[in-house]
Amino acid sequence: MASLSSAISNSGHVLSPNALPHDAAKLKKICHSQCRPLPRPPRRSPVFRLDFIFRLERKETLKTKIFTSVTDTAVDISPEIVKLSKADVWSVHKFGGTCVGSSERIKNVANIILNDRAEMKLVVVSAMSKVTDLMYDLIDKAQSRDESYVSALDAILEKHRSTALDLLDGDNLGSFLSRLHHDINNLKAMLRAIYIAGHATESFTDFVVGHGELWSAQMLSYVIRKDGVDCQWMDTREVLIVNPTSSNQVDPDYQESERRLKNWYSKNPSSTIVATGFIASTPQNIPTTLKRDGSDFSAAIMGALFRARQVTIWTDVDGVYSADPRKVSEAVILSTLSYQEAWEMSYFGANVLHPRTIIPVMKYHIPIVIRNIFNISAPGTKICHPPADIDETGQSLESFVKGFATIDNLALINVEGTGMAGVPGTASAIFGAVKDVGANVIMISQASSEHSVCFAVPEKEVKAVAEALQSRFRQALDAGRLSQVAVIPNCSILAAVGQKMASTPGVSATLFNALAKANINVRAIAQGCSEYNITVVVKREDCIRALRAVHSRFYLSRTTIAMGIIGPGLIGATLLDQLRDQVFL
């Protein structure tokens, strides 16, 4: 057995809330954990466990010691290895926090899994509704030395305890409650250490917030077992390995994850597996997360690792809409989307999927289906590769436009001047300044004359970006090579998305004609070579009107037509008869 531990101690004082202001400088040194790679024993299977131990030892004086350890426990692998089947037999389901928000909803999820006729099933679950937010709130309260974190943690304990009492009985109930209380005690000790230090490292935070998924996965697996189904639950920190990046994202290590998955399954063979979403580990076995909206990403990664035949994302909507139904009441459910179309709509604010969710499944042509857990009869939206044999001849314009998405609360920044034309490195200097302040560029538009460059950033970041550009180009502005760095606030982006849309004659004309008829002024335009979207920037107050105008123009909304017939003869009478017949259909 090999173990890794980081110990930080502070001696000589009994730590109490009253002592904190006086000893604040000393106490900030407490609770910084530094993890190192684990040596791996040969021919053994690691089952790692992150334990937090809080000890008070009394010798000549009281000493407080805090330990964070990752323990590698050796388990002999059975000589009879069970291989993981990847012959298109796995069906992957992902259930978000709303889907497992109560005992009744967890029962409903179990019924959906039991009724799935797939040979093998993998279920990825989030924490119960709002639990992840509550866990982050615990960290914030402990760092702020707000003692209410104790009662908040007790409330989380009671939420899961009462849910378990509704769902489980016998040994399953006892096993879950024992694990739950053990976890809560560890969390109390860890949060107390954070309270003392006034600071939590990222690894501490990720370890704390990941517990919600552990508890929901265990409860659901026990509920499924009650029906006599062979079911195992998976702590995906033992399987899913990711490399953190500098952009607050993670990149999955598919090769190592696949190796660990095979090892895990050889010891835990089952036809039904309930896995935790959102959480993972680094290559050094340090617990981490897939960041916000990571559960969908987890399901897509696991779908790729299992070579699943389908990944179903269960939500509280009937599928992907052609536009935000809160803004366009006539929005319709789209039956199919290509991977690229879903990607574009997600990026531009449509509540579809996180854009990175699409990447893992595209490689293996695994379809994603978005379905409503509260309306199982609805077929949902299927996201997949479009058929290669589509005949585009004679298709109407609306068939190339799948939907519209918007992003609000943006500002345009326009950098212009005659000194920009033909000067290499100008764009690099502009966006280097934007990068230095950590701002996110949503859209870029540049005139072919190279006289100006404009781009959209979130409104909350525009002040820092403008100041950085003013500083970077101060000399050019004073010399007149640049005429201005202008900020245009209160903007929104409207994006039209569709397969082969931009290469189809008439689509752009129809879009701008609809905006013109609605008296919408376009501030900037961008159309990438990917041919999947046309993006325009409009005033924020015009955004909803613009969205409704283009949605209606492409026949995605029902359009009211006013028509008058004077002195109907044979043709007019026939038309009236046809209209009357359609009313009664």
N, C-alpha and C positions, 0 to 999 in steps of 0.2 A: 504494500500500500504506500503510495506516495502522496504527500499532502503539501499544499501551498497555503501559507498564512502570512498575513500582514498584521503586526501588532503595534499598537500605538498606546502609550501609557502616559498618564499624568499623575504624579504622586505628591503627597504632602498636604492635600486639602480634601475635605469632604465637599463634593460638588452639589450645590443647591441653587435654586433660582435666585436666592438673595445674594449669593456670592458671584453671580454671573457678571454684573456690571464692573465689579472691581477687578475680576480676573479675566476680562474679555480678551485681552491681548494674548494671554497664555492659552486660553481655551480654544482659540481659533486654530491652534496647531493640532487639535485632536481630530480623529475620524477621517484622515486622508488615507485611502486605501490604494496600494500599488500592487498590481497583480503581475506575476511572471509566468512564463510558459511552464506547463506541467511535463515532467519526464514521463514517458509512457512505458509501462512494464511490457516486456515482450510476451506475445501470445496471450494477452489477457484483454478482457472487455471492460472498458472504463464506464462506471456509472457514477457520474459526478453529482455531488450534492453541495449546495452553497448553504452553509450554516453560519449564523451569527450568534456569538457567545458573549454574554455580558457577565463579568465576574467582579465581585468586590472581595478583596483579600485584606484581612487585618493582620498586620505584623506589628512593627513598632508604630507605624502610622497607617492610616487608611490609604489604600492605593486603588485607583480605578483603571482597569485594563479592558481594552476593547479589541476583539479579534474578528477578522473576517477571513474565512478559509474556504477554499475549494478543495474538497477531499476526493481523491480518486480511489474508489473502492474496487478491489480486484474480485472479479467473479469468473469462475471457470466456465468457458464456453462448452456447451454440450457437444459431444462428438457428432451428434445427428443434426446437421445443419438444415434449416428450413429456408429455401430460397424464395425471394420475393418475386411473385409473378407480375409481369408487365405486359401481358398479352391483351391489352385493351379491355381489361376486365374491371378496372377500378372506376368507381363513380365517386367524385369528390363533391361534397356539400360544404358550404360555408354559411354560418349563422352569426349575425351581428349581435350586439348587445341588446337591442330591442327584442330580438327573437328569443333570447334566453333571459328576459328581464324579470320573470316570476316563475313560480313552481308550475303554474298552468301552462305557461309558454314553453317551459322545458319539456313537459309531457307532450306537447304538440310537436316539438322538434323530434322527440323520440319516435312518435308515431310516423312522421314523415320518413325517417330513416328505416323503420321497420317495414314500411310499405314499399320502399325502393326494392325492385326485383333484381338489381345488379348483383352479380356474384360476389364482388368485394366492394366495400364501402369505406371511405375515409371522410371523417367529419371534422371540420376546422371550426372552432368556436371562439368567440370573443368573451370578455368578461361580462358579467351581468350589467344591465343598463346602468350607466353613470358611474360604475365602480372605478373604472380607470381614472376618470376625472377626480373622484374622491381620493384615490391613491396619490395622485399628483398633489392634491390639496393637503394631504398629510405631510408630504415633504415640505411644502411651502410653510405650513404652520410650524413644523419643527425647526426649520431654518430661521424663522422669525421669532423663535422662543415663545410661541403661543401654546400654552399647556392644554388648550382645547383639542390638540391632536390626539390625546389619550381617549377622550370621549368619542371623537370622530372614528377612531379605530374600533372602539367597542361597538359603535353603530354598524360598522361594516361586518364585524363578527356576528352580530345579532341577525343581520340581513341574510347571511349565508346559513347560519344555524337554523333559523326558522324555515328557510327554503328546504334545507335538507330534511328537517322533521316532517315536512309535507310530502316529500318525495320518497324517502328511503326508510328502511326498517332493518332490524336484525344486525347481522355482522357488517353489512354495507354501511349502515348508519353509524355504527360504532367506529369503523375504520375511517370514515370521512371526518367525523367530529374530532377524532384523535389527531388526525393530520391538520385539521383546521386550527385547533387550539395550539398545536405545536408551532404552526406558522405565525399565528398571532403573537405568541410569546416572543418569538424571534424578532418580529417586526417591532414590537414595543421596545425591545432592547436596542435595536438599530436606530429607531426614531429618537430614543433618549440620547444616544450618542450624537446624533445630528443636532438635537436640541442644545446639547452642551457646546458643541463646536460652532454652531451657527452657520454650518455649511455642509452640503452633501455633494459628494463626487458624482459624476455621471453614472459610474458603475453601480453605486449605491442606489441611485434613483431608479435605474433600469431594473435592478433586482426587486425593489419595493413594488413598483407599479405593475410588474408582471404576475403578481399573485392572483389577481382576479381571474385570469385565464386558466391558471392551474386549478382553481376551485370549481369553475364552471365545467371544465372538461371532466373532472372526476365525478361530479354529480351526474352529468349526462351519461357517462359510461355506466354508472351504477343503475340508472333508470333503465337503460337498454338491456342490461343483464337480467333485470327482473323478469323479462319476457323470455328468458332462456336462451338469449342470443349470445354467442361467443363474442365478447367485446373487450378490447384493451384500450387504456388511455395512454397517450404519448405526451411526455414533456418534450416539446420540440427543441428545447435547449440542448438535448442530448443528440439531436440529429441535424438541425438546420444551422449551418455555419455561414456567417456573413463577415465581410470586411468593411468596417466603417470608413466613410470617405469624408473629405473636408467640407462637403456641402450638406451636412446633416442628413445624409442618406447612407444606405448600406448596399453593398454589392454581394449577392449570394455567391458562395463558393460551391458550385454545383458538383464538382468532382468529389470534394471531401464530404459534402452532404450526402451524396449518393452512397459513398462508402460507409458512412455511419448509419444510414438508413438500412442498408443490407445487414449490418451487424445488429442493429436494434431488432429488426424483424426476425432474424434467426433465433433470437431469444424470446420474442413476444409474437409468435405467429397468431394471426386472428383474421377473421373475415370482415370484422368491423373494428375500425380504429377511430377513437375520438382524440384529436390532436389540438394542442393549444395554438391559437393564433397570436400574432403580434410579437412574440418573444423568440429569441434565438441566442446563439453564442458566437463569440469571436473565435478565431483559430486557437487562441490561448485558453479556451474554455471559460472566458469571462462572460457572464450573462449580459445580454444587451436586448434591444428591441428593434423592430422595423420602423419605428417612429410612428407618427400619427397616420391613421388609415392603413396601418400595417397588416390588419387581419386579412383583407382582400389579397394583399401581396403574398401573405403566407399561403393562402389557398392556391394561388396560381403557381407558386414555387413547388408546393407539394404535389400539385397536379402534374407538373413537369417531371418531378422525381419519380412519381408512380406511373408515368406515361398514361394518365387517365384517359378514358374515352370522352369525359365531359366534366366540366366544373360548373356547379350551380351555385350562384350567389343569391342567398335569400335575403330580401329586404322588406320594406313596408310599402313599396310601390309596385304597380302592375308590370313595370318594365321601363324601357328608356323612351322618353317622350320626344316628340319632334321639336319641342321648345318647353321652357319652364311653364308648367300648367298654372302656376300662381300668377304668371304674367300674361299668358295666352290661354284663355279658357277653352279654346277649340283645339289645343294641342292633342295629338294622337299618339298612341303607342306604336312604336316601330317594331315590326316583326323580326327584322334582321338588320344587322350592321356588320360591316367589315371591321377587322381589327383596327385598320387605319382610321376609319370613321369614328369608332368608339374612342380611339386615342385622341383625335382632334377635339371631339366634343367634351371629353374629360378635361383636356387642357384649358379649354375656353369656358370652363365653369359649369358645364352640365353635370348634374348629380348622377353620373354613370358609374365610373370606377376611377380609382387613382390611376393616372397614366402608366405608372410602372407595372401595374397589375397585368397589363396586356403582354408585356415582353416575354415572360417565361412560357406562356402557352402558345405563342405564335410559332416558336421553333418546332414544336411537335404537332402543329395544326389541331390543337385541342380546343373545341368550342367552349365558350362561356355563355351560360344562360342566366339572365337576370329574372328572378321570379318573386312574387309577393307571398309571404308566408301567411298573410291574413286573407288571401284570395287565391287559394290553390288552383281553382278552376281556370284562372287566367294563364295563357300559355307563356307569357313573358316575352323577352327579347333575346334572340340568339346572336351572339357575336362570333363570327367565324370568317374564314377566307371566302370571298365571293366565288361562285361557280365560274370555272374558266371558259365555259361554253356559252356565256350570255351573248345574245345577239343584240347589239346596241342600235341596229338600224331601225329607225322609226320610233324610237322611244321618245316620249314627251319630256320637256324640260324638267318637270317636277320629279321624274323618276331618277334624275341625277342628283337632286338635292334631298338629303335625308333629314336634315334638321338645322336648327339655329341655336346658338348659345351666346351668352353675354357675360361680360366681366365689368363690374361697376367699380366706382371709387378709384379711378385712375387719373393720371395727369400726363399730358404730352410735354416733352421737352424738345425744343427746336434749336439746333445749333446751325447757324448759317453765316456765310461770308464768302467773298470772292477769293480769299486766300486759301480756301479749302480745295479748290479745283486742282486736280492733278498733283496734289501733294501726298506722297506715300506716308502712311502711318497716322493720318488724321483720325480715321475710324478707330484704330488701335488706341490712340491717346484718349478718345472720348470714352470708349467702353472700358478702358483701363481705369479711368477715374470712377466710373460707375461701380466696377468690381471692388475698388478700394474701400468704398463705403458699404459694401455688402448688399447693394440694391439688386432687385430682380427686374430684368427687362422683359416686358410682356410681348412687345411688338416693335419692329423696326421698319422704317420707310425712308428711302433715299432717292432724291431726284437724280435722273441720269446725267444732269449737268454737273453733279458733284458740288453744287452750290450750297446744299443744305442736307442735314440729316435730322430726322425726328424719330423719337421713340417714346413708348409708353412705359411708365413705371407706376407702382402703387402710390396713391396719393400721400400715404404716411411717410414715404421715403423720398418724396420729391424735393423737399427742402435741402436735405443732405446732399442729394445728387447735384442740385443747382449750385450749391456752394462749392462743391468739389470741382465742378466744371469751370466756374468763375476763377477759382484759384489756379487750376491747371493751365487755363488759356488766358491768364491775366495779360501777359506780354502781347499775345496776338490781338486781344481786344483793344489794348491801348494803342497798338500800332495800326489798327484798322483792318488787319487781315481777316478778322472775324467781326461781324457787325453786331451779333447779339447771341446770348443764350437765354431764350425765352421760355417761360413756363405757361402752359395753357391748362388751367385746373378744371375740375368738374367734368371729366370725360368718361365715356363708357366705350367698350369694344363690342361690336356685333359681328359674329362670325357665321358664315353660311358653310355648311359641311356636306360633302357628298363625294362618292366615288366617281372619278373622271369628270367631275363637275367643271373644273376650270378649263379643261381642254374642249369642252362642248360649246359650239357657237350659240350665242344667245343667252347664256346663263347670266353672265355679267351684265349684259344690257337689261335683262329683266329685273335683276336685283336693283340696279341704280335707277331704273325707271320707276319701280315701286317706291323707292326712297324719295325720288323727286316729286311724285304725286302726293306723297304724305308731307311734303314741304320740310324734309329733313336735310340739313346741311351736313356734308361729309367733310371732316377735318383732315383725315389721312386715310390712305388705302395701302393694304399689303396683300400680295398674292404670291405664295411660294411656288416653287417648281414642283412640289409634291402633288399638285393638282387636287388636293383634298379640301382646301378651304379658301374662301375669299373673306378678308377681314377689313372692316371699316371702323373708323373712330368717329363717334358722334357726341353731342352734348349729353350730359347725364339726364337732363330733364326730357330729352327726346328719345331716350333709349327704348322704353316700353312701346311707344308709338311706332318707332322704326321696326321693332321686332314684330309687332302685330301686322304691320304693312307688308313686310316681305313674306311672313308666314302665310298670309292670305293670298298674296300674289302668286305664290308657287302652289296654290291649290292644296296646301296642307290644312287650311282652315275652310270651313263652309263659307261660301260667298253669297251674299244676298244680291239678287239682281232685280232691279225695278224695270218693268216693261209694260208698255201700253199698246193696245190694239184698237185701231179706229176703223169702224165699219168692216167687221170680219166677213170676208167672203169665203170661198171654198178653202183656201190655204189657211187663213186665220182661224176658221172654225175647226179645221183638222188639228191645228196646233193646240187650240183650247181643249179639244177632246183628249189629246195626248197628255196634256198637263193634268187634266182631271183624273185620267186613269192612273197616273203616277202617284197622285195624292192618296189613292185608295190601295196602293200596293203594300 
